[in-house]
Structure formats: C-alpha cells, structure tokens
C-alpha cells in the first residue's frame, strides 16, 4: 500500500511540475499580417511591387522580401547579397533586419532576399521604408518605399 501511495504522490508531483513549466513557458507569438505588399523605387535599377513575408518566435523575427522592382542582371549565387531592411516603428524610431540569405537568382528574375533577421518587442508596429542590397560586395542598390504597406504595418 505504501508503494502505491508513493507512486501516486510521485506521479502527482511530476504532473504539477509539468503544469508549472507549461505555465511559465513563453506564449507563442504571431505577427499580423504575415504578408504585405508595397511599391518601391530603386532608382536606375527599377521600381515596382515588393512582397514581404514576416514570421516571429518570441523576440526573434524574420522578413523575406521578393520584388519585381529589381531584376537580376546576371546570375546571382545563393548567399551573395547582403541586405538591410529598415522599418519605421510606430511611435518613433526604426528597426533594421539584416542578412546574407538569398536563394540563387537566375538572370532576369525577381530579386529575393531573406530571411532577414531582427528583434522585436511585443506590440511593435513596423512598416518597411527602405532596403539596401549589396551584391557581390560591389554593387549597391538602394530602394525606398513609395507606398504604405498593404494591408498594413506588421504588428508583433
């Protein structure tokens, strides 16, 4: 009988610890919207629609950007574009998302970059304003948003 009580007590204690761990675990967070579009002007490199896709896990966030505003003039190997996306923050200031994670981009294709990594705080409202691409460490392309994000800014 004593073993049964000890076993039940141990099981109850384990269940209580597991429930406590779940209660203390960070809650899953989600950015809304997860996708947005805007138009951008990239000077002599072109202008057009850009699509952004955002994800969030706690304070870590990523944004992937694809745009027909810039076409690859030559084959661009994976990982050869250094990107800095600057977003305005509601209430003032900016946040930047950076990375060197682009897929291979064939000649004439839309430029895709990301996931670009950044940190966010709960409640951050961010809207893309500019993108700087440095290709092969030699060619710099600066793009500026010419429209607001649709359907709206990212809320983290």
Secondary structure, 3 states (H helix, E strand, C coil): CHHHHHHHHHHHHHHHHHHHHHHHCCCCCCCECCEEEEEEECHHHCEEEEEEEEEEECCEEEEEEEEEEEECCCCECCCCEEEEEEEEECCCCEEEEEECCCCCECCCCEEEEEEEEEECCCCCEEEEEEEEEEECCCEEEEEEECCCCECCCEEC
